[in-house]
Amino acid sequence: MCASGHFLGHMNRRRSYGKFGPLVGAIDEGTSSARFLVFAARTAEVLTYHQVSVPSICPSEGWVEQDPQILMNAVLECVERTVENLRHLEIDPNDIVAIGVSNQRETTVVWDVTTGKPLYNAMVWLDMRTSETVDKLLKKARNNDPEYLKPLCGLPISTYFSAVKLRWLFDNVKEVQEALADGRCLFGTIDSWIIWNLTGGRDGGLHVTEVTNASRTMLMNIKTLDWDDDLLKFFDVPKEILPDICSSSEIYGYVASGSLAGVPISGCLGDQQAALVGQMCFKKGQAKSTYGTGCFLLYNTGNSVIQSKHGLLTTVAYKLGRNKPPVYALEGSVAVAGAAIKWLQENLGLFESLEEIKDLNDYSGHVGDVVFVPAFSGLYAPYWRKDARSVICGLSEETEKDHLIRAALEAACFQTRDILDAMNADCHIPLSRLLVDGGMTANNYLMQLQADLSGIPVVRPLMTEATALGAAIAAGVAEGVAVWDLENTVDVPYDTFYPRMNDNEREILHQKWKKAVDRSLGWEVDLTDEPSEGNIPLTLASLPSWHVTSADNYASMMSTIPAGIFLVTALGLMVLARWRSGLV
């Protein structure tokens, strides 16, 4: 099992530092905000940080974009303001010896190498516009199998991943097509965009990515950790636009300008892998779940590449050094977790601020029959159904707004339970406890419910910055920096939530959830398509044939009941008539 979280011990000192010793900065660029945090490498204490919100753009239903330049400006502002904070705290910014980067994954950027400007807005991982692109790609796959490429890249063909977004850009954006033809186009996930700009941009910026981010593109071979020729051919992506793949922990380059000019950028991880490292899940069988815009559960499988048979992703967990072996993970990805709460707040106006739902922490009952499946972007693991859409089941005249809010919180827990079940089936070693992090974990009701629905303790470290900490660790342990000692650690405090629900109650609630999931499926179906198993609710499609036959027989039997009633009624009337006429 994972350690509950650790602070790190003695450092290898290279020079004289201030009272906090060597410092490591971490850029944490998420879906909704950018931050820059500064950690004391001796204690993993956050000394200061600055955060800037990053707006999303939704030009059409299912489209989610961000302006890459606004995103980059937010990162630069966070760095400069955090440096100012250090000076106000009388801490020397020169004590920052390295910078790590964590970033939202799968979000896709293409830019012009000559001007340094984006060729199109960044397509965010949540974006659903590529649904038709997926359909076209599936026609190239054997038997239209979404898992056709999984042996190579570990991922199903889905709107989620970068190569599908890149294919859409190639097919639909004139500026991208022209830059591609002229040899001016560069592609990257957000880590590539940030590092290219920090290291000089069009004046010598480094076009690199890191192995955990590359593993989310569908273009990297999960075993060789290189761009794969067969995958590039499948998506028709030219290799020359791709960044070089590096490990999670090495000096990629140096900050070119600003207050931290000359500081090495020496660590990078996709945000969910960064949280795994920040939670110190370095042993096979350890796992963490992060609750943010989405919800992501990663299970460390060591140096083994395990191909899931139950709807999970195979991904790189980390590679902490150029010459270190890669560590892999199984991942369950939930598209909508905190985003459902935001939707209730901003779209339905059920509450004005998150402070208003703190009272739910003390709520000891249950929502009852109200179940909310927030499938705004389809359903990810373990279902992988892009045709799913949100449903709210069980509404009655007694339903109040609190029921909807609680149902949205419960949805994150139910989806995590589904992923845990899939991981148990794949690995055959059930987790004995679940480590958690992310903004939503501050809600005690949510954490208690997760323990109840999962049937295992939920462990919440009080040091909540697991994602940024993971990026700082990767930067701090890099060769040439070496200020972070993973061998000398001490425990940090944590809260533990133990299950209170009995097995029977847990299963009844979970079955209601599964029924609601069935009702969410098949909404985005082409009316010209013939009915197929893909349009059958999941629990029916997965049943043995005798179940369906029994259901059909039951329907057939029920269809005969009206005729039976007619015959019985007619016979009764005949008997009554004969009795009244004296014949009976």
N, C-alpha and C positions, 0 to 999 in steps of 0.2 A: 504493500500500500504506500501511497504517497506520504511523505512527511507532511506535517501540518503547515509547512512553510518555514523558512529559515532565514535568519540574518547571517551575514557572512563575517568571518573572523579576520585573522591577521593578513596583512597585505605585504607584498614585496615593494618596499619603498625605494624609489629611484632618486628622489631628491627631497628637499625640505618642503613640507606642505603646511597649510594652516591647521587650526585645531581640529578640523573634521577629516584631515588626511586627504588622500586623492579623491577626486570627485569624478563621477561619470554622468554624462547627460543622456537623456532618452527622449527621442521624438516619438510621440504616440499619436499617429494619425488615424482616427477612426471614421466611421460613417457620418457621425454628426458633429465632430469637433476635432481640432488639432491641439496638441499640448506639447510642452517641453518641460521635463522634470529633471531635477538634479539630485542624484543620490550620493550619499557618503559611502564610499566603497567598503569601509571598515564595518559599517553597521547596517547597510541597506536602508538607512533612514532617508526619507524625502526631505530635503532642506528647503526647497521652494519650487514653484512651478507657475506657469501661466497657460491659460486655455482660451481658445477662440472658437466660436461656433462656425461650422461650415455648412452653408445652406445647400439643399438639394433642389434640383429643377425637374419638374414633372410636366413636360410639354404635351404629353398624351397619356391616356390611361395605360398603366403598366410600364411607362418609361420613367427611368430614374437616372438623372445626370448630375454632374457637378462640374463647375468651371475649374480646370486644373490650375489656372493662374491664381484664382482666388484661394484655392487650397494651398498652393505654394506660398503665397503671401501670408497666409495664416500661420504656416510653419515658421517663416522668417520672423514674423511679429512675436510669436511665442518665444523664440530663442532670444531675441533682443530684450524683451520685457523680463524674461527670467534672469538674464544677466544683470539687468538693472536691480532686480530684487536682491540678487546676491550682494551687490555693492551696498544696498541699503542695510543688509544684514551684516555688513563688514566682513564678508567672505570674498576672498580673491577669486574672480572668475578664471584666473590662470591655473587654478588647482584642478580645473576640468581637463582630464587627460585623454578622454575618448568620448565618442558619441555613438549610441546605438539607435536603430530605427525599428519601430514596429508599425504596421500599416494594415488598413483594410485590404483584404485579399480579393482576387478576381476582378476588381475594378480596373478597367482597361483605358489606357491613354495612348494616343498616337500624336506625334509632334514632328515639326519640321526642323531638321538638324541645322539648317542654314539660318533660320530666323529665331529658333528657340521657342516658337509659339505653338500651342496646340492646334492640331488640324480639325479637331472636333471636341466637344465636351467629353469628359470622362464618362464612360458607361459604367454605372455603379453595379456591384454584384447583384443587387436586387432587381435589376432591369429585366423586364419580361418581353421586350419587343422582338427578341430573337426566336420566338416560338415557331414562326414559319421557317426560319433558318434551320432549327432543329429538325423539323419535318423533312426538309430537303436533305440534310445530312444523314438522317435515318434511312433514306432510300439508297444511300451508298453502302450502308452497313448490311452485313449478312443477316437475312431474315428480319430486317428492320429492327435489329436488337439494340436497345439503348446501351447495353453493356459490351458492345462489340469491341470497344477500344480499352476496356478495363485491364486486360492483361498487360498492355503496354504502359498506360498512364495511371491506372488505379481509379479512374473516374468514369461515370456514365455520361453519355451525350445529353447535355442539359443546358438550359438557358443560363445556368449559374456561372459557367466557367469562361475564361478569357478568350480561348480560341474561337468560340462561337460568337462572341461579341466582335472579335476582330474580323471574322468572316462577314458579319453584317456591315461593318464599316467599309470593307472592301467593296461590297456589293451595292452600297446605297449612298456613299458620300463622295461627291465629285472631287473635293479637295484632297481626300485621302487617295483616291485613284490617281490623280495627277502627281502627287508627291511620290507615290509608289513607282510610277512610271519614270520619274525623273531621278530616282535614287535618293530622295530627300526625306523619306519617311522612317521614323523610328517608332518602335512599339515597346511598351513596358507596362507592368503593373505599378501601383503607386510608389513602391520602394524605388523602382528605377527612375521614375520622374523626380523624386525628391533628391536622390543621390546625384543624378545628372546635373540638376540645378545647383546643389550645394558645392559640387566640385568644379564649377565653372560654366556650366551650360554650354552654349555654342562656342565658348572660348576654352575648349579642352575638357568639357565635362565628361565623366566616365559613364559609359553606357553598360551598366551591370545590373544583374538581379541576384537574388539569393535563393538557395535551393528549395526552401519551403514555399516561397512565392512561385517559383518556377513550376513546382509540383501541382499548382492550381490552374495552370494554363491549358492543360490537355495536350501540350506540345513536348513535354519532357518525358523521357523514358524513366519510369519509376525505379528501375534497377541500375541503369548506367549513369543516371543523373546528368545526361546530356540531351540536347535537342534531338529528337528522333526523326529520322528521314521519312519513315512510313507515316508518322503522325503529321508531319509537315505536308506530305503529299496528299493525305486525306483531306486536310483543311485548305490546301493550296496556299500555304504561307511561305514566302521566301525567307530563307535563313538569315540573309544579310540585314534584315530589319530587327532581329532579335538581340537582346543584350547577352553579354557573357554571364554564365552561371558561376557563382562563387559559393563558398561555404557560409554558414551562419555567423562565423566568428573569424575574421581576418581583417587586416587593414586594407580597405578598398581604395581609399584615397583620403584627401585632406580638404577641409572646408576652405574655400577659395577667398571668401571675403566676409566682412562683418566682424562682430565682437569676438567670434571664436575662430577667426582665420588661423589656419595652421593646425587645428585640432584634428586628429585622425577620426574618420568614420570607420569603426572596426567591428560593428555588430549589426545584424539585421535579421528579423524574423517576421513572418506573417503574424498578425495580431493573436490568433488563437494558439499558434505554436509558441509565441512569446509568453502567453499566460501559462502554458504547460511548463516552460522553463522557470518562470517566476514562481510557480507553485512547487518547484523542486521535484517534479515527477520524472526523475532520471532512471527509474528502475522499471523493468518490464512488468506490466500488470497494474501500473499506477495510472490514474485518470483524473481529469478535472473537467468541470463544466463552467463555461462563461456565459453570463446572462447580460446581454446588452440589447442592441437593436434586434439582433437575432440571438440564437442560443446555440452553443457549439460544445460538444463533448468529445474530448480526445482521450484515447486509450493507448498508452505506450506499449508497443509490441516488440521492442528491442530492435535487433538488427534483422529481424524477419519481416519480409513482405507478405502480409496476410491478405488474400483476396476475399472480401466479404461475400457471403452467400445470402445475406439478409439486409441488403440495401444500404450498407455503410460504404464510406470512401476509404481508399488506401492512400495515405499521404506521407510525406516526409515530416517527421516531428522536429528534427534539428540535426545539424552537423557542425559541432562546435570546434572547428578547426579544419584547415585545408587538407591535412593528412589524417584527420580523424574519420572513423567509420560513420556512415549515416545511421540515425535511429528513426524508426518508422512508427506510425500510429494508425489506428482505425479512427475514423471521425464520423460522428453523426451531426449533421447541420440542420438547424431549424431556421427558416427564413424570417419568421416574425415572432418576437418575444416582447421586448420593450416597445417595439414599434406598434403593437396592439394597444398598449396603454396610451401612447402618444396619439394614436388615431381616436381613441375615445375622448381624449382631451381636446384635440384640435379640430377634428371633424364633427364630432357629436356634441362637444361642449359640456360633457358630463361633470367636469371639474376644471378649475382654473390653474391649479398648481399641484405638483406631486405632494406637497405638504398636506393637502386635503385628504389623501388616502392613507395617511399614517395610522388612522384609527383602525384600519384593517389589521394592523399588527396584533391587536388584542382580540380579533374575531375568532371564536373557537368553534363555530358551527360550520355548515357547508352550504354551498350555493343551491343545492337541491337538484332540480331537473334542468337548470339552465346550463348549457354547454356551448362554448364559443370556440369554433375552429377558425383561427385567423389565417386563412390561406390567401392572402392578398397577392402573393407571388407564386401561387401554386403551393404544393407541399414538397419539401425536400425529404431528407432521410426520415424513416426508411422507406417511404412511399414512392418518391420521385414521380409525382404526377403534376405535370404542368397544366392539366385541365381542371385542377381543383380550384374552388373559390370559397370564400369565407361563408360560413353559416352560423347562425345562432339558433339553437334548438331548445325547446322546453319553456318558451315564454308563456306566461299566464297573466291574468289581470292583477296578480299580486307582485309581479316582477318590478323591481325598483332599480335605480341606476347602480346601487352598490352591488346588486347581483351581477350586473354586466362587468363591473370592474373586477370583481372577484373571479368571474369566469375567465376573464382575459389573463389574470395571473395564473389561474389553474391550468390554462392552455399550455403555458411554458412548461409546467411540471408534467403534464400528461405527455407532451412531446418528448421530454427528456426520458420519461419512463419507457416510451416506445423504443428509444435509442438504446437504453440500458438493456432492454430485453433482447434487442438484436445483437448487442455486443456479447451478452452472455451466451447466445446461441452460436456465435462465431468463435469465441475464445474458450468456451466451456469452463471459465473460471469467473464466477460471479463476483462483482466488487463487494467488498465488505464495508466500504464507506466511500462517499463522494465528496471530493474537494470542489469548492465553488468560488467564483469571483465575478466581478462585474457590477455595474451600477445597481441592478435590480436586487442584488443580494442584501442590500440594506433593509429590505422589507422582511421582517421576521415571520409574517404570515406566510409569505411565499416559501421561505426556507423550511418552515415546519411542514407545510403542505408537501414540499418535495420529499422530505423524509417519510411522510405518511404514505405517499403514493408509490415511492420506490421501495419501501420496506427496509432501508438501510440508513445509518446515520449520515447526516450532511454536515460537513466540516467547513466553517467559514473563517479563514484567517482574518484577524483584525487589521493587518496590513493589506489594504484593499487594492494597491497598485500593482497587481500581479503582471499585467501586460507590459507596462513600462519597465518594471523590474527585470523581466525576462530579457528585454532589449538591452538594458544596462549590463546585465550579467554577460550576455554574448559579447558586448563591446569590451568589458573589463577583463575577460579571460583570454582575449585574442593575443596571439603571439606578437610581441613587440609592444604590448601594453601591460598585460599581466599584473593588474592591481587587484584582481578579485580572486579569492582563494575558496574554491568550492569544497575543499577538504576540511576546512575548519568552520563549522556552522553552529549556531545555537538556535533553540526553538523560539518561535514567536507566539504570542497568545492567539487563541482562536476560540470561537463559539462552536458548540456541537448541538445539533438538533436531532433528537432521537424519535423514531416512529412511535406514534400513539395509536394508530389505527390498526384494527385487527385485519387479518388476511381476507376475511369474507367481505367486509366493508370496502377494502381496497379494490378487490376484484369487481364488485358491483359498480363502483364509480368508473373504473377503467373500461368496463364493457359499455357503459353509457357513452364514454368518450369515443370508443371505436365505432359505435352506431352513428354518432355525429360525423365522424370522419367519412364514413360511407356516404352520407348524404352530401358531403362537400365535393365528391368526385364527379367528373363528367360534365361539368358546366360549360367548359370551353370545347365543344365538339362541333366539327364541321357537319352541318345538316345534310350535306351531300354524301357523307360517308355511310357505308353500310355498318350496321351494328356489329361490334366485335368484342372480344373479351376485354380489350383495352377500355371499353366503355362500361363494363360491368363493375359495380362497386367491388372494392378490393376484397372484402371478406367473402363475397360470393365467388369471385373469380378464383380465389385461392382454395375454395372448398373442394374436397373429393367429389367425384362425379355423382356419387349416390346422394349427396346432400341436395344437389340441384335437381336430380330426378325426383327425390322425395318432395321437394318444393313444387315441382311441376305436377306431381300426382295429387298433392294437396290442392293445388289450384284447380286441377281437373275435377276433383271430387266436389270442391265448393261450387264449381260451375253447374253441377247437377242438382243442387239443393232447390233452386226456384222451381224446376220441373217437378221435383218430388213433392214440394209443398202444394203445387197445383193439383196433383193427382190425389193426395190425401184429402184436400179440401173438397174436391169434386165428389169423391166417394162419400164423404161425410154428408154433403148436401143431398146426394141421392138417397142415402139411408134415412135422413130426416124427412124427405118428401114422401118416401114409402110409408114411414111411420105415421105421418099426418093423414095419409089417405087410407090408413087402416090395413095396409098390406104387411106391416111388421108388427 
